[in-house]
Amino acid sequence: MHSKDRISYFYDGDVGSVYFGPNHPMKPHRLCMTHHLVLSYDLHKKMEIYRPHKAYPVELAQFHSEDYVAFLQRITPDTVHLYSNDLARYNLGEDCPVFENLFEFCQIYAGGTIDAARRLNNQLCDIAINWAGGLHHAKKCEASGFCYINDLVLGILELLKHHARVLYIDIDVHHGDGVEEAFYFTDRVMTVSFHKFGDKFFPGTGDVKEIGEREGKFYAINVPLKDGIDDASFTRLFKTVPLFYNVEQIRLLEIAWAASISPLMVHSHADCVRFVKKFNLPLLVTGGGGYTKENVARCWTVETGVLLDTELPNEIPDNEYIKYFAPEYSLKIPHSHINDNMNSKSYLGAIKVQVLENLRYIQHAPSVQMQEVPPDFYIPDFDEDEQNPDERVDQHTRDKQIQRDDEYYDGDNDNDQNMDD
Amino acid sequence: MVQKRPYDEEEIIKISFKHPRQVEVEQSKQLVSFSESVFPEDAPEKLKTLEKGFANASAEGDENLSGDICPDPQKGGEDIESGGPGSFSFSSWPTSSTSEEDSLSEAPFQFSFFPEYFTPERPARTAARCEDIYKLLLNYPPRKTVPIGPDHQANVPPWVQQCANKISSPSHQSEEASKSEVEGGKMLMGACIISMPELASPAYADPKVGKGRTDCSCEDKGSYSCVRKHIAEAREELVKSLGAEKFKELGFCDMGEQVAERWSEEEEQTFHQVVFYNPFSMGRNFWDKLSSAFPSRTKKEIVSYYFNVFMLQKRAEQNRFDPAEIDSDNDEWQGTDDFGDNGVVISEEDGDDMVVESPVRGDDAGNAKTQVDNLLECNEDVADDSCDGYVNLDSNAPKSPEISETRSEKLSNYGSGHIIQPRDGKGDQDVQDDSCTSSDKGAAAIRNQMESGNGNHCLSSFSGLSNHSEFENGHCPSRLLEHCDAKDWDVGYLSSSKGKFDFLPTCNMIEEVFGQETPNHKVGDGNS
């Protein structure tokens, strides 16, 4: 692997102007803040930045059911009253409200993860980041937990075209149920989720006993935790799951995280990123939960720095959103209260033992056959979303008009010097 | 239905399990089919293990502990065998080794009782077991399991060995081929905004990129104008570093308070008024009103203004008003005073918590109009738990995001004039609301400071005000703070024609209602 990893970072400005609705904790504006903070720290000098294409419905349907995708595409806040049955069927309306530009929002964040996967597949970068992605609760036929389209599943499916096996690590506070469910039957994807469990905590799955089914048995790992786990314990647990010691049989890592089990866990998240990066495997990093905007921005900025092997000074540089970081204006999340750690040593030990026990049964690389590589996804020529001519042309479209000549950009050729594996 | 978003504090982490999905297809099985999980179809050997596990659980003295001893319900006997008996006893640990409270909270109570009950080899101890079973079922519903079936799992093709040339580092021969393939597919891999920097460049090699913020030497350090100046400087730097075109492509033109430059003063005033007059606590949704108030504006523009201008202004107030209790998810934090608009009655409970009853508003249009536009959502329903939640949000709440989110949602309900008595020694910092019950003296002092245009002084005076825990020690509208900076100050925001002292009538009204409060009201003094 190269001494310096090449990082591709994906961002689309339109994603931040989406609004889930009043009193809804999910605020995509956090992505603007993260992006701005990342660039305020000059991190753009160390990585390449892409605007993802908006995923086409047919791409989304690589995992999701067609009728669900079609429904997402056509439902608007103005027409919800006409589709109450469908809304219930697809679990839309409460946790997953129908808001304006919903489908475009899905296209952007899913497009980012898909593009990231493709760049990794084509070895155009070593690490790809899409903080807008990581919506791991979405199911094949329904929305769930603020997630509509499961970009992670789509990204992994993309990766599976070029890689035998993918390791998925989820350290969001909630169980990564959407991804686990999607790959519950296959041994080509190992899903590992560290999450809070019990006490009717959403989503309710993620018990240590969930280990996969059929060919996928033992290829789902769940590390259920209780409230209050501290940085050090979490990092220790993360590192000592021996899965990682067998990771050479895994060809690619994909991590989704944001919300910590405790909001004070920026350090452990950063440590986990560092740890995973050391495996020198192609890595796709996405966001996830996280509902205090400035803390999310802090966390993801720190992790971007870690991925870039860059130390960031604690003092947040002046930027448009500096006010959000008062009063300390530092990367450290203000410390307000430490919960009692409900995870006793014996409990954590027991979990670890259980996981180890399951890992013993993992088989090695699946059998191989000779066949051609499936091509990168071919999109037939058809229009993107119908645009309302009266609407202000969004930045994405404007940029497409500007950028079209650059789409066949030669910049990727500078990978020549790096292709010396 | 399982809800991820909490609706109120009590329900934050209490969500019902979604009923295990019934899968219709023949090959799918219910993961939690109760009977399946209970009927290990295999040998007595497994039952011994289960019993052992059960015995462990019993030994722990917690009858609820059956723990996850149940073998994989799906597989046949061979799977259970492969799982090994050892795992069962271990698996009971997670629940059995923890405190009773913990074990109670562990949902999967799984069925160690049941094999004894159901297996033909065992005599049925019907009556006692039935009771136990039902009791356990009531207390611990079956574990939610992963739904399976064609409507759930992805289609994952079997792995096929790639042609060597394609996936390994491209050899020279295939380089052309892969390049064209890449270019052909480039459209679907993102449009490059900033290309990969040269590896040899000094910036790339520098392990420390980007300076942190350094202290400024401004005379009015920390004031609105100081902050504004530095933000502008940072923006200039970024434009210089990226180039104007990339700056725009990266979305920076749509970030920060500069977004307001695309809004007229009148529009901004309308925005604030719409928000102010349509608080959620009154069952209104200002978002709907905003869309109709600005027919020419897209939702994106409205949302952008909300987060980039409106919220930032609110945070600016918060930062100076109550720096210890900042929460930028508190969209509806009411830093300014519109207390007079509401007939809020505050009563104390237990000398500690303060319960704010539902505000009565809507009639004081006059007063409302005098409110500075920054007043956001105002009169959220501060009743019930929101106050308490807010006050001790950080100290008491478990730190799950849901909780903090819920609280923050409630937080904002400081709508007009709701003052929350701090619950504990957090004291003055907790006072969120700034009902203006300032004495004339305070008001006069503030007025003077405003006139002097000295933002700093305004700020410090308000931080002093914010320290008062009695609601009588109200603060004059933090709008003042906002507008200490001449640039921020926009008289037009005050719908009444009284100019920048429009808030005074409100202050006076509060004084009328609650009486003047002079002794504790010290401008500039952080202690009450």
Boltz contact constraints between the chains, C-beta under 6 A:
constraints:
  - contact:
      token1: [A, 4]
      token2: [B, 199]
      max_distance: 6.0
  - contact:
      token1: [A, 10]
      token2: [B, 190]
      max_distance: 6.0
  - contact:
      token1: [A, 13]
      token2: [B, 251]
      max_distance: 6.0
  - contact:
      token1: [A, 13]
      token2: [B, 254]
      max_distance: 6.0
  - contact:
      token1: [A, 17]
      token2: [B, 300]
      max_distance: 6.0
  - contact:
      token1: [A, 17]
      token2: [B, 303]
      max_distance: 6.0
  - contact:
      token1: [A, 17]
      token2: [B, 304]
      max_distance: 6.0
  - contact:
      token1: [A, 19]
      token2: [B, 303]
      max_distance: 6.0
  - contact:
      token1: [A, 22]
      token2: [B, 280]
      max_distance: 6.0
  - contact:
      token1: [A, 23]
      token2: [B, 409]
      max_distance: 6.0
  - contact:
      token1: [A, 25]
      token2: [B, 5]
      max_distance: 6.0
  - contact:
      token1: [A, 25]
      token2: [B, 405]
      max_distance: 6.0
  - contact:
      token1: [A, 29]
      token2: [B, 307]
      max_distance: 6.0
  - contact:
      token1: [A, 32]
      token2: [B, 255]
      max_distance: 6.0
  - contact:
      token1: [A, 36]
      token2: [B, 255]
      max_distance: 6.0
  - contact:
      token1: [A, 41]
      token2: [B, 210]
      max_distance: 6.0
  - contact:
      token1: [A, 42]
      token2: [B, 209]
      max_distance: 6.0
  - contact:
      token1: [A, 42]
      token2: [B, 210]
      max_distance: 6.0
  - contact:
      token1: [A, 44]
      token2: [B, 194]
      max_distance: 6.0
  - contact:
      token1: [A, 45]
      token2: [B, 197]
      max_distance: 6.0
  - contact:
      token1: [A, 45]
      token2: [B, 203]
      max_distance: 6.0
  - contact:
      token1: [A, 45]
      token2: [B, 209]
      max_distance: 6.0
  - contact:
      token1: [A, 46]
      token2: [B, 204]
      max_distance: 6.0
  - contact:
      token1: [A, 48]
      token2: [B, 194]
      max_distance: 6.0
  - contact:
      token1: [A, 48]
      token2: [B, 195]
      max_distance: 6.0
  - contact:
      token1: [A, 48]
      token2: [B, 196]
      max_distance: 6.0
  - contact:
      token1: [A, 49]
      token2: [B, 193]
      max_distance: 6.0
  - contact:
      token1: [A, 49]
      token2: [B, 194]
      max_distance: 6.0
  - contact:
      token1: [A, 50]
      token2: [B, 190]
      max_distance: 6.0
  - contact:
      token1: [A, 50]
      token2: [B, 192]
      max_distance: 6.0
  - contact:
      token1: [A, 51]
      token2: [B, 191]
      max_distance: 6.0
  - contact:
      token1: [A, 51]
      token2: [B, 193]
      max_distance: 6.0
  - contact:
      token1: [A, 52]
      token2: [B, 190]
      max_distance: 6.0
  - contact:
      token1: [A, 53]
      token2: [B, 188]
      max_distance: 6.0
  - contact:
      token1: [A, 63]
      token2: [B, 154]
      max_distance: 6.0
  - contact:
      token1: [A, 95]
      token2: [B, 3]
      max_distance: 6.0
  - contact:
      token1: [A, 95]
      token2: [B, 4]
      max_distance: 6.0
  - contact:
      token1: [A, 95]
      token2: [B, 5]
      max_distance: 6.0
  - contact:
      token1: [A, 100]
      token2: [B, 299]
      max_distance: 6.0
  - contact:
      token1: [A, 115]
      token2: [B, 189]
      max_distance: 6.0
  - contact:
      token1: [A, 115]
      token2: [B, 190]
      max_distance: 6.0
  - contact:
      token1: [A, 118]
      token2: [B, 189]
      max_distance: 6.0
  - contact:
      token1: [A, 119]
      token2: [B, 189]
      max_distance: 6.0
  - contact:
      token1: [A, 122]
      token2: [B, 182]
      max_distance: 6.0
  - contact:
      token1: [A, 140]
      token2: [B, 151]
      max_distance: 6.0
  - contact:
      token1: [A, 140]
      token2: [B, 152]
      max_distance: 6.0
  - contact:
      token1: [A, 141]
      token2: [B, 151]
      max_distance: 6.0
  - contact:
      token1: [A, 145]
      token2: [B, 4]
      max_distance: 6.0
  - contact:
      token1: [A, 153]
      token2: [B, 154]
      max_distance: 6.0
  - contact:
      token1: [A, 162]
      token2: [B, 167]
      max_distance: 6.0
  - contact:
      token1: [A, 164]
      token2: [B, 159]
      max_distance: 6.0
  - contact:
      token1: [A, 181]
      token2: [B, 146]
      max_distance: 6.0
  - contact:
      token1: [A, 181]
      token2: [B, 152]
      max_distance: 6.0
  - contact:
      token1: [A, 182]
      token2: [B, 153]
      max_distance: 6.0
  - contact:
      token1: [A, 182]
      token2: [B, 154]
      max_distance: 6.0
  - contact:
      token1: [A, 184]
      token2: [B, 146]
      max_distance: 6.0
  - contact:
      token1: [A, 184]
      token2: [B, 153]
      max_distance: 6.0
  - contact:
      token1: [A, 185]
      token2: [B, 153]
      max_distance: 6.0
  - contact:
      token1: [A, 186]
      token2: [B, 156]
      max_distance: 6.0
  - contact:
      token1: [A, 188]
      token2: [B, 156]
      max_distance: 6.0
  - contact:
      token1: [A, 188]
      token2: [B, 159]
      max_distance: 6.0
  - contact:
      token1: [A, 198]
      token2: [B, 105]
      max_distance: 6.0
  - contact:
      token1: [A, 198]
      token2: [B, 106]
      max_distance: 6.0
  - contact:
      token1: [A, 199]
      token2: [B, 13]
      max_distance: 6.0
  - contact:
      token1: [A, 199]
      token2: [B, 105]
      max_distance: 6.0
  - contact:
      token1: [A, 200]
      token2: [B, 14]
      max_distance: 6.0
  - contact:
      token1: [A, 200]
      token2: [B, 15]
      max_distance: 6.0
  - contact:
      token1: [A, 201]
      token2: [B, 13]
      max_distance: 6.0
  - contact:
      token1: [A, 202]
      token2: [B, 4]
      max_distance: 6.0
  - contact:
      token1: [A, 202]
      token2: [B, 15]
      max_distance: 6.0
  - contact:
      token1: [A, 203]
      token2: [B, 2]
      max_distance: 6.0
  - contact:
      token1: [A, 204]
      token2: [B, 17]
      max_distance: 6.0
  - contact:
      token1: [A, 204]
      token2: [B, 144]
      max_distance: 6.0
  - contact:
      token1: [A, 205]
      token2: [B, 144]
      max_distance: 6.0
  - contact:
      token1: [A, 205]
      token2: [B, 146]
      max_distance: 6.0
  - contact:
      token1: [A, 207]
      token2: [B, 108]
      max_distance: 6.0
  - contact:
      token1: [A, 207]
      token2: [B, 143]
      max_distance: 6.0
  - contact:
      token1: [A, 209]
      token2: [B, 68]
      max_distance: 6.0
  - contact:
      token1: [A, 210]
      token2: [B, 146]
      max_distance: 6.0
  - contact:
      token1: [A, 213]
      token2: [B, 74]
      max_distance: 6.0
  - contact:
      token1: [A, 227]
      token2: [B, 398]
      max_distance: 6.0
  - contact:
      token1: [A, 259]
      token2: [B, 401]
      max_distance: 6.0
  - contact:
      token1: [A, 262]
      token2: [B, 399]
      max_distance: 6.0
  - contact:
      token1: [A, 263]
      token2: [B, 399]
      max_distance: 6.0
  - contact:
      token1: [A, 291]
      token2: [B, 401]
      max_distance: 6.0
  - contact:
      token1: [A, 291]
      token2: [B, 405]
      max_distance: 6.0
  - contact:
      token1: [A, 292]
      token2: [B, 329]
      max_distance: 6.0
  - contact:
      token1: [A, 293]
      token2: [B, 328]
      max_distance: 6.0
  - contact:
      token1: [A, 294]
      token2: [B, 328]
      max_distance: 6.0
  - contact:
      token1: [A, 310]
      token2: [B, 209]
      max_distance: 6.0
  - contact:
      token1: [A, 311]
      token2: [B, 207]
      max_distance: 6.0
  - contact:
      token1: [A, 311]
      token2: [B, 208]
      max_distance: 6.0
  - contact:
      token1: [A, 313]
      token2: [B, 212]
      max_distance: 6.0
  - contact:
      token1: [A, 315]
      token2: [B, 212]
      max_distance: 6.0
  - contact:
      token1: [A, 315]
      token2: [B, 213]
      max_distance: 6.0
  - contact:
      token1: [A, 316]
      token2: [B, 213]
      max_distance: 6.0
  - contact:
      token1: [A, 317]
      token2: [B, 213]
      max_distance: 6.0
  - contact:
      token1: [A, 318]
      token2: [B, 213]
      max_distance: 6.0
  - contact:
      token1: [A, 318]
      token2: [B, 230]
      max_distance: 6.0
  - contact:
      token1: [A, 318]
      token2: [B, 231]
      max_distance: 6.0
  - contact:
      token1: [A, 318]
      token2: [B, 234]
      max_distance: 6.0
  - contact:
      token1: [A, 319]
      token2: [B, 234]
      max_distance: 6.0
  - contact:
      token1: [A, 320]
      token2: [B, 255]
      max_distance: 6.0
  - contact:
      token1: [A, 320]
      token2: [B, 256]
      max_distance: 6.0
  - contact:
      token1: [A, 323]
      token2: [B, 312]
      max_distance: 6.0
  - contact:
      token1: [A, 323]
      token2: [B, 315]
      max_distance: 6.0
  - contact:
      token1: [A, 323]
      token2: [B, 316]
      max_distance: 6.0
  - contact:
      token1: [A, 324]
      token2: [B, 315]
      max_distance: 6.0
  - contact:
      token1: [A, 324]
      token2: [B, 328]
      max_distance: 6.0
  - contact:
      token1: [A, 326]
      token2: [B, 319]
      max_distance: 6.0
  - contact:
      token1: [A, 326]
      token2: [B, 326]
      max_distance: 6.0
  - contact:
      token1: [A, 327]
      token2: [B, 323]
      max_distance: 6.0
  - contact:
      token1: [A, 336]
      token2: [B, 394]
      max_distance: 6.0
  - contact:
      token1: [A, 337]
      token2: [B, 394]
      max_distance: 6.0
  - contact:
      token1: [A, 337]
      token2: [B, 395]
      max_distance: 6.0
  - contact:
      token1: [A, 339]
      token2: [B, 398]
      max_distance: 6.0
  - contact:
      token1: [A, 339]
      token2: [B, 399]
      max_distance: 6.0
  - contact:
      token1: [A, 344]
      token2: [B, 98]
      max_distance: 6.0
  - contact:
      token1: [A, 346]
      token2: [B, 97]
      max_distance: 6.0
  - contact:
      token1: [A, 347]
      token2: [B, 98]
      max_distance: 6.0
  - contact:
      token1: [A, 350]
      token2: [B, 93]
      max_distance: 6.0
  - contact:
      token1: [A, 350]
      token2: [B, 94]
      max_distance: 6.0
  - contact:
      token1: [A, 350]
      token2: [B, 97]
      max_distance: 6.0
  - contact:
      token1: [A, 351]
      token2: [B, 94]
      max_distance: 6.0
  - contact:
      token1: [A, 353]
      token2: [B, 90]
      max_distance: 6.0
  - contact:
      token1: [A, 354]
      token2: [B, 90]
      max_distance: 6.0
  - contact:
      token1: [A, 354]
      token2: [B, 91]
      max_distance: 6.0
  - contact:
      token1: [A, 357]
      token2: [B, 87]
      max_distance: 6.0
  - contact:
      token1: [A, 366]
      token2: [B, 159]
      max_distance: 6.0
  - contact:
      token1: [A, 368]
      token2: [B, 161]
      max_distance: 6.0
  - contact:
      token1: [A, 369]
      token2: [B, 160]
      max_distance: 6.0
  - contact:
      token1: [A, 369]
      token2: [B, 161]
      max_distance: 6.0
  - contact:
      token1: [A, 370]
      token2: [B, 161]
      max_distance: 6.0
  - contact:
      token1: [A, 371]
      token2: [B, 160]
      max_distance: 6.0
  - contact:
      token1: [A, 373]
      token2: [B, 162]
      max_distance: 6.0
  - contact:
      token1: [A, 373]
      token2: [B, 166]
      max_distance: 6.0
  - contact:
      token1: [A, 376]
      token2: [B, 185]
      max_distance: 6.0
  - contact:
      token1: [A, 391]
      token2: [B, 298]
      max_distance: 6.0
  - contact:
      token1: [A, 392]
      token2: [B, 298]
      max_distance: 6.0
  - contact:
      token1: [A, 399]
      token2: [B, 249]
      max_distance: 6.0
  - contact:
      token1: [A, 403]
      token2: [B, 191]
      max_distance: 6.0
  - contact:
      token1: [A, 407]
      token2: [B, 186]
      max_distance: 6.0
  - contact:
      token1: [A, 407]
      token2: [B, 187]
      max_distance: 6.0
  - contact:
      token1: [A, 408]
      token2: [B, 183]
      max_distance: 6.0
  - contact:
      token1: [A, 409]
      token2: [B, 192]
      max_distance: 6.0
  - contact:
      token1: [A, 411]
      token2: [B, 192]
      max_distance: 6.0
  - contact:
      token1: [A, 411]
      token2: [B, 195]
      max_distance: 6.0
  - contact:
      token1: [A, 414]
      token2: [B, 196]
      max_distance: 6.0
  - contact:
      token1: [A, 419]
      token2: [B, 169]
      max_distance: 6.0
  - contact:
      token1: [A, 421]
      token2: [B, 169]
      max_distance: 6.0
